[in-house]
């Protein structure tokens, strides 16, 4: 049954990603890169400045806090296991294609998050909320498509990505002598499910606060460890870059077997890690209190770069500089652990496991935040307490199932659901992109005069009646 399901999903994923999503992802990203005047480079410094701004209203969600929410979801097991998987199954060139997805995808991330800000809603307390489902309904005038997108997001994060996070965590235990394939995944899945369940059912605020504090620290330590690895193996780095670029441009190998190529794995795992263009980060972006929507667009663009160009690259260089060749047998956390053990010994195994425990947990919590936002959209209000309790229990069960699922099925389910989100969101932002581009022009015009940009709908040709928050 499982094998048949895996075969069916894999058969759908192949044409979904090539040629459909490759054309959409790269095409839409390149289009907006050109339309915005290469803002990924031109406004990178501005995006850093915007992150540090404080919200106008006391207690409101700041740009930095919105960045942390979206980055917490982005920076997770994908940065460790996803990169390892791309290298072990796709080859050295997968790193290059992950970079391309991030650089080009930065423009798409800017557009979708700016749109989420423009079309966001105001709640009873004066705070804001929104996301792709809301701008699809408000601007494209179709609630049906908004609901379809929201359902896809709910399935992606409550099922696909949470299964993957649980699975990726348990793979880090494979290097230990006590690991038994028929027993250990069940124990890890049960423990993770119980702790997550305790938190999402209202009892684990201290745990959430504790891990949320530790994750940025662990992220910094993780990067520092990778830098130490690179310095120690610095003489080998020219070889690493040579291998990456040689494999990335080996088009004969790529088109000889596209499904298992470095191009395909780089795009899939890059998208899984940074989520640029699939419509997840705009849910966090819409909650930020900013004077102009473009500010949050720039912040979310920066989040993509932090995720892929910084943390994913840290994993790739840490692994490849060790001199250990990526192979299918080492796929997942074991490749990172074996690479680190060249310098840290057995402590390298422990370090990766601890990092994955923290990253996986915050990813699970962050994912469920996105889900609850879209459940409220589908229901037109926050669902009843009974409904939310049932949903959270089911979400916890999914986490347990993910830990004991076969590797290929876990990845295929995640790839399929993520692909469906992108298939709806990318054409939507392509249609609506003109609004975000005009908002960028308005922002830059105000910056030139020395003002702190303030958004007014009429300045970009929108009627106040079309919007909710910005009236």
PLY file of the C-alpha trace (Angstrom):
ply
format ascii 1.0
element vertex 471
property float x
property float y
property float z
element edge 470
property int vertex1
property int vertex2
end_header
0.00 0.00 0.00
2.75 2.45 1.04
4.92 1.53 -1.95
2.00 2.04 -4.36
1.12 5.41 -2.81
4.76 6.48 -3.03
4.89 5.43 -6.68
1.75 7.41 -7.52
2.92 10.58 -5.75
6.39 10.31 -7.30
4.77 9.97 -10.73
2.85 13.22 -10.14
5.89 15.08 -8.81
8.08 14.40 -11.86
6.02 16.45 -14.39
4.89 18.90 -11.68
8.47 20.00 -11.04
9.81 19.49 -14.55
8.80 21.29 -16.63
5.91 23.10 -14.86
7.41 24.43 -11.61
10.92 24.95 -12.95
9.49 27.27 -15.60
7.17 28.99 -13.10
9.72 29.41 -10.30
12.58 30.65 -12.43
10.35 32.53 -14.88
8.36 34.45 -12.25
11.48 35.11 -10.18
13.43 36.44 -13.17
10.47 38.55 -14.30
10.18 40.28 -10.92
13.96 40.58 -10.60
13.97 42.63 -13.81
10.74 44.55 -13.01
12.10 45.63 -9.61
15.51 46.60 -10.98
17.38 43.74 -9.29
16.20 44.81 -5.84
17.90 41.75 -4.28
21.21 43.56 -4.78
20.08 47.17 -5.06
18.07 47.25 -1.82
19.87 44.66 0.30
21.28 47.34 2.63
17.84 48.96 2.89
16.28 45.62 3.89
18.76 45.36 6.79
17.92 48.91 7.92
14.18 48.18 7.79
14.52 45.09 10.00
15.77 47.24 12.85
12.79 49.64 12.81
10.45 49.57 15.79
6.67 49.39 15.27
4.74 52.64 15.65
2.24 51.12 18.08
3.50 49.72 21.37
3.07 45.96 21.57
2.50 45.55 17.82
4.41 42.96 15.77
7.66 44.50 14.53
9.40 43.78 11.22
12.07 41.92 13.18
9.50 39.74 14.95
7.75 38.93 11.66
11.18 38.07 10.24
11.83 35.74 13.16
8.47 33.95 12.74
9.01 33.34 9.03
12.70 32.51 9.53
11.84 30.07 12.33
9.65 28.20 9.86
12.22 28.49 7.06
15.28 27.71 9.19
14.68 24.17 10.25
15.53 20.62 9.34
15.64 21.60 5.66
18.82 23.58 6.29
20.56 20.47 7.59
18.87 17.34 6.29
17.45 18.98 3.15
20.90 20.17 2.06
22.44 16.80 2.89
19.73 15.02 0.90
20.27 17.33 -2.09
24.00 16.61 -2.03
23.74 12.86 -1.45
21.03 12.23 -4.05
21.55 15.09 -6.51
25.29 15.70 -6.39
27.60 18.65 -5.72
25.84 20.94 -8.24
22.64 20.95 -6.16
24.23 23.65 -3.97
24.55 26.01 -6.94
20.91 25.53 -7.93
19.82 26.15 -4.34
21.65 29.49 -4.53
19.92 30.33 -7.80
16.49 29.53 -6.35
17.23 31.81 -3.37
18.64 34.74 -5.36
15.91 34.72 -7.98
13.27 33.70 -5.43
14.13 36.74 -3.32
12.20 38.88 -5.80
9.16 36.58 -5.61
9.36 36.65 -1.80
9.37 40.46 -1.93
6.29 40.59 -4.17
4.18 38.05 -2.23
4.93 39.62 1.16
4.31 43.17 -0.09
0.95 42.01 -1.49
0.12 40.35 1.84
0.76 43.69 3.57
-1.31 45.71 1.08
-4.34 43.42 1.27
-4.11 42.49 4.96
-7.08 42.69 7.32
-7.55 44.46 10.65
-8.80 42.49 13.65
-10.92 43.77 16.55
-7.83 44.83 18.52
-6.40 46.84 15.63
-3.69 44.31 14.76
-3.33 42.84 11.29
-3.45 39.43 9.65
-3.50 38.08 6.11
-1.66 36.04 3.51
-2.09 34.70 -0.03
-5.64 33.45 0.56
-6.63 37.01 1.49
-4.96 38.78 -1.45
-6.31 36.16 -3.85
-9.85 36.84 -2.63
-9.50 40.64 -2.30
-7.60 41.38 -5.51
-8.56 38.50 -7.81
-12.16 38.51 -6.53
-12.33 34.76 -6.09
-12.86 33.26 -2.65
-12.98 29.78 -4.17
-9.33 29.93 -5.25
-8.44 31.50 -1.90
-10.02 28.55 -0.09
-8.24 26.05 -2.37
-4.91 27.72 -1.59
-5.66 27.78 2.16
-6.53 24.06 2.09
-3.28 23.33 0.22
-1.31 25.30 2.80
-3.03 23.51 5.68
-2.21 20.14 4.10
1.37 21.18 3.33
2.25 22.39 6.81
0.07 20.22 9.05
0.85 17.06 7.06
3.71 17.30 4.55
6.22 19.54 6.31
5.47 18.29 9.81
5.93 14.70 8.65
9.26 15.71 7.14
10.44 17.57 10.23
9.72 14.50 12.39
11.34 12.15 9.89
14.43 14.32 9.47
14.92 14.52 13.22
14.82 10.77 13.72
17.44 10.19 10.97
20.01 11.95 13.18
19.81 9.00 15.59
20.89 6.45 12.96
24.57 6.94 13.81
24.15 5.75 17.40
24.62 2.13 18.43
21.25 2.00 20.22
19.33 2.81 17.01
17.03 -0.02 15.90
15.04 0.65 12.66
11.94 -1.17 13.92
11.88 0.47 17.35
13.78 3.77 17.66
11.71 5.82 15.15
8.55 4.90 17.07
10.06 6.08 20.36
11.37 9.34 18.89
8.07 9.98 17.09
6.08 9.37 20.28
8.27 11.67 22.41
8.20 14.44 19.80
4.43 14.09 19.36
3.77 14.24 23.11
5.94 17.35 23.66
4.44 19.13 20.63
0.94 18.13 21.70
1.54 19.48 25.20
2.63 22.82 23.72
-0.08 23.28 21.06
-2.82 22.24 23.46
-1.91 25.15 25.71
0.40 23.82 28.34
3.84 24.40 26.93
4.40 28.14 26.74
7.60 27.86 28.75
8.94 25.19 26.40
8.11 27.32 23.35
9.77 30.38 24.91
12.81 28.32 25.92
13.35 26.80 22.46
12.55 30.05 20.64
15.33 31.68 22.66
17.76 28.85 22.01
17.18 28.50 18.25
18.79 31.83 17.21
21.71 31.00 19.51
21.99 27.53 17.98
21.78 29.06 14.51
24.74 31.33 15.28
26.72 28.46 16.83
25.90 26.29 13.83
27.32 28.90 11.44
30.40 29.38 13.65
31.05 25.62 13.66
30.79 25.56 9.87
33.25 28.47 9.63
35.70 26.57 11.86
35.29 23.51 9.60
35.96 25.64 6.50
39.05 27.28 8.07
40.48 23.91 9.12
39.90 22.49 5.63
40.54 25.74 3.77
43.04 24.18 1.35
40.28 21.91 0.07
37.76 24.73 -0.60
38.95 25.46 -4.18
38.23 21.81 -4.96
34.78 22.14 -3.37
33.85 25.10 -5.59
35.27 23.31 -8.63
33.10 20.25 -7.92
29.98 22.41 -7.34
30.26 24.38 -10.58
31.42 21.44 -12.71
28.43 19.36 -11.61
25.96 22.26 -11.82
26.77 22.84 -15.49
27.00 19.21 -16.52
23.86 19.54 -18.64
24.42 16.20 -20.35
24.07 14.46 -16.97
21.20 16.74 -15.89
19.02 16.16 -18.94
20.05 12.51 -19.13
18.14 11.92 -15.89
16.31 15.10 -14.89
14.35 13.62 -11.96
17.51 12.66 -10.07
19.72 15.52 -11.25
21.50 18.22 -9.26
19.18 20.77 -10.90
16.02 19.06 -9.69
17.26 18.33 -6.16
18.67 21.84 -5.85
15.32 23.37 -6.79
13.22 21.01 -4.65
15.36 21.23 -1.52
16.05 24.95 -2.03
12.33 25.61 -2.25
11.64 23.38 0.76
14.22 25.29 2.77
13.56 28.95 1.84
9.89 28.68 0.71
10.27 31.67 -1.66
7.16 32.02 -3.79
5.08 29.23 -2.31
2.98 31.57 -0.16
3.90 30.67 3.41
5.94 33.67 4.65
3.25 36.22 3.63
1.13 34.87 6.50
3.76 36.14 8.94
4.52 39.25 6.87
0.90 40.42 7.06
1.06 40.55 10.86
3.88 43.13 10.97
3.13 46.72 11.90
4.93 48.89 9.33
4.31 52.30 7.79
4.64 50.98 4.24
4.02 47.45 2.81
7.33 47.48 0.92
9.22 47.42 4.22
7.93 43.97 5.03
8.55 42.81 1.47
12.20 43.74 1.89
12.36 41.99 5.26
11.03 38.73 3.83
13.45 38.95 0.91
16.22 39.14 3.51
14.82 36.07 5.27
15.28 34.01 2.09
18.93 35.05 1.92
19.52 34.27 5.60
18.03 30.83 5.09
19.75 29.69 1.91
22.80 31.84 1.23
23.87 31.75 4.88
22.63 28.66 6.72
22.21 26.22 3.81
25.63 27.24 2.49
27.05 26.68 5.97
25.80 23.08 5.90
27.03 22.48 2.35
30.54 23.84 2.97
30.78 22.10 6.34
30.02 18.76 4.68
31.97 19.15 1.44
35.09 20.65 3.05
35.44 17.49 5.14
36.47 15.58 2.03
33.78 12.93 2.58
31.98 12.33 -0.70
28.15 12.57 -0.56
26.58 9.18 -1.29
22.99 7.83 -1.15
24.00 5.68 1.84
24.77 8.81 3.88
21.56 10.63 2.83
20.08 12.77 5.59
21.56 13.77 8.93
24.26 11.02 8.87
26.22 12.85 6.13
26.38 16.04 8.21
27.27 14.06 11.32
30.04 12.09 9.61
31.48 15.29 8.15
31.54 17.05 11.51
33.04 14.00 13.23
36.21 14.54 11.18
36.95 17.49 13.45
34.75 17.04 16.51
34.75 13.27 16.78
31.63 11.77 18.35
30.63 15.24 19.57
29.84 16.10 15.94
27.06 13.52 16.08
25.69 15.00 19.29
25.86 18.57 17.97
23.80 17.80 14.85
21.22 15.84 16.86
20.76 18.71 19.35
20.51 21.25 16.52
17.90 19.15 14.76
15.87 18.70 17.95
15.67 22.48 18.41
15.12 23.28 14.72
12.53 20.53 14.29
10.52 21.61 17.32
10.34 25.29 16.39
9.55 24.31 12.79
6.61 22.21 14.00
5.25 25.07 16.14
5.85 27.66 13.39
4.12 25.48 10.81
1.03 25.13 12.96
0.86 28.95 13.28
0.48 29.18 9.51
-2.13 26.43 9.55
-4.28 28.11 12.19
-4.23 31.39 10.27
-5.61 29.63 7.19
-8.14 27.58 9.14
-9.59 30.90 10.30
-9.75 32.06 6.65
-11.59 28.95 5.46
-14.02 29.16 8.39
-14.39 32.99 8.04
-13.59 33.23 11.75
-11.49 31.47 14.37
-12.85 27.88 14.56
-14.50 26.65 17.74
-12.39 25.42 20.64
-13.61 21.85 20.06
-12.63 21.94 16.38
-9.17 23.34 17.17
-8.58 20.68 19.82
-9.48 17.91 17.35
-7.26 19.47 14.67
-4.31 19.78 17.05
-4.66 16.16 18.16
-4.67 15.05 14.50
-1.63 17.26 13.80
0.21 15.56 16.65
-0.66 12.12 15.25
0.74 13.20 11.87
4.05 14.07 13.57
4.25 10.55 15.00
3.44 9.02 11.59
6.11 11.18 9.96
8.83 9.82 12.24
8.06 6.22 11.23
7.42 6.88 7.53
9.78 5.66 4.81
12.20 8.30 3.58
11.05 8.55 -0.05
7.36 8.77 0.92
8.01 11.55 3.47
9.88 13.63 0.90
7.43 12.90 -1.93
4.40 13.96 0.14
6.16 17.18 1.19
7.24 17.94 -2.39
3.76 17.33 -3.81
1.91 19.53 -1.33
4.54 22.29 -1.52
4.34 22.15 -5.32
0.55 22.57 -5.27
0.90 25.70 -3.12
3.44 27.17 -5.54
1.21 26.25 -8.49
-1.51 28.54 -7.12
0.56 31.31 -5.55
3.07 31.97 -8.35
0.48 32.69 -11.08
-1.47 34.78 -8.54
1.47 37.04 -7.72
2.34 37.24 -11.41
-1.13 38.67 -12.09
-1.05 40.99 -9.06
2.62 41.88 -9.19
2.03 45.26 -10.79
0.50 46.49 -7.51
3.62 45.52 -5.53
5.96 47.01 -8.16
4.04 50.32 -8.02
4.21 50.23 -4.22
8.00 49.84 -4.53
8.17 52.87 -6.85
6.10 54.89 -4.34
8.39 53.78 -1.50
11.55 54.79 -3.38
10.04 58.13 -4.39
9.36 58.97 -0.74
12.84 57.79 0.29
14.41 60.16 -2.25
12.75 63.12 -0.54
14.16 62.04 2.82
10.80 60.88 4.24
10.01 57.78 6.22
7.70 56.21 3.60
4.02 56.06 4.56
1.59 54.09 2.43
-1.59 55.55 0.97
-3.64 53.37 -1.35
-4.46 56.20 -3.74
-0.75 56.84 -4.38
-0.57 53.59 -6.36
-4.01 53.83 -7.95
-5.92 51.68 -5.48
-9.28 52.67 -4.03
-9.50 52.71 -0.24
-12.68 50.63 -0.50
-10.62 47.78 -2.04
-8.56 47.52 1.14
-9.29 46.90 4.78
-6.29 47.82 6.92
-4.99 50.81 4.95
-8.22 52.83 4.85
0 1
1 2
2 3
3 4
4 5
5 6
6 7
7 8
8 9
9 10
10 11
11 12
12 13
13 14
14 15
15 16
16 17
17 18
18 19
19 20
20 21
21 22
22 23
23 24
24 25
25 26
26 27
27 28
28 29
29 30
30 31
31 32
32 33
33 34
34 35
35 36
36 37
37 38
38 39
39 40
40 41
41 42
42 43
43 44
44 45
45 46
46 47
47 48
48 49
49 50
50 51
51 52
52 53
53 54
54 55
55 56
56 57
57 58
58 59
59 60
60 61
61 62
62 63
63 64
64 65
65 66
66 67
67 68
68 69
69 70
70 71
71 72
72 73
73 74
74 75
75 76
76 77
77 78
78 79
79 80
80 81
81 82
82 83
83 84
84 85
85 86
86 87
87 88
88 89
89 90
90 91
91 92
92 93
93 94
94 95
95 96
96 97
97 98
98 99
99 100
100 101
101 102
102 103
103 104
104 105
105 106
106 107
107 108
108 109
109 110
110 111
111 112
112 113
113 114
114 115
115 116
116 117
117 118
118 119
119 120
120 121
121 122
122 123
123 124
124 125
125 126
126 127
127 128
128 129
129 130
130 131
131 132
132 133
133 134
134 135
135 136
136 137
137 138
138 139
139 140
140 141
141 142
142 143
143 144
144 145
145 146
146 147
147 148
148 149
149 150
150 151
151 152
152 153
153 154
154 155
155 156
156 157
157 158
158 159
159 160
160 161
161 162
162 163
163 164
164 165
165 166
166 167
167 168
168 169
169 170
170 171
171 172
172 173
173 174
174 175
175 176
176 177
177 178
178 179
179 180
180 181
181 182
182 183
183 184
184 185
185 186
186 187
187 188
188 189
189 190
190 191
191 192
192 193
193 194
194 195
195 196
196 197
197 198
198 199
199 200
200 201
201 202
202 203
203 204
204 205
205 206
206 207
207 208
208 209
209 210
210 211
211 212
212 213
213 214
214 215
215 216
216 217
217 218
218 219
219 220
220 221
221 222
222 223
223 224
224 225
225 226
226 227
227 228
228 229
229 230
230 231
231 232
232 233
233 234
234 235
235 236
236 237
237 238
238 239
239 240
240 241
241 242
242 243
243 244
244 245
245 246
246 247
247 248
248 249
249 250
250 251
251 252
252 253
253 254
254 255
255 256
256 257
257 258
258 259
259 260
260 261
261 262
262 263
263 264
264 265
265 266
266 267
267 268
268 269
269 270
270 271
271 272
272 273
273 274
274 275
275 276
276 277
277 278
278 279
279 280
280 281
281 282
282 283
283 284
284 285
285 286
286 287
287 288
288 289
289 290
290 291
291 292
292 293
293 294
294 295
295 296
296 297
297 298
298 299
299 300
300 301
301 302
302 303
303 304
304 305
305 306
306 307
307 308
308 309
309 310
310 311
311 312
312 313
313 314
314 315
315 316
316 317
317 318
318 319
319 320
320 321
321 322
322 323
323 324
324 325
325 326
326 327
327 328
328 329
329 330
330 331
331 332
332 333
333 334
334 335
335 336
336 337
337 338
338 339
339 340
340 341
341 342
342 343
343 344
344 345
345 346
346 347
347 348
348 349
349 350
350 351
351 352
352 353
353 354
354 355
355 356
356 357
357 358
358 359
359 360
360 361
361 362
362 363
363 364
364 365
365 366
366 367
367 368
368 369
369 370
370 371
371 372
372 373
373 374
374 375
375 376
376 377
377 378
378 379
379 380
380 381
381 382
382 383
383 384
384 385
385 386
386 387
387 388
388 389
389 390
390 391
391 392
392 393
393 394
394 395
395 396
396 397
397 398
398 399
399 400
400 401
401 402
402 403
403 404
404 405
405 406
406 407
407 408
408 409
409 410
410 411
411 412
412 413
413 414
414 415
415 416
416 417
417 418
418 419
419 420
420 421
421 422
422 423
423 424
424 425
425 426
426 427
427 428
428 429
429 430
430 431
431 432
432 433
433 434
434 435
435 436
436 437
437 438
438 439
439 440
440 441
441 442
442 443
443 444
444 445
445 446
446 447
447 448
448 449
449 450
450 451
451 452
452 453
453 454
454 455
455 456
456 457
457 458
458 459
459 460
460 461
461 462
462 463
463 464
464 465
465 466
466 467
467 468
468 469
469 470
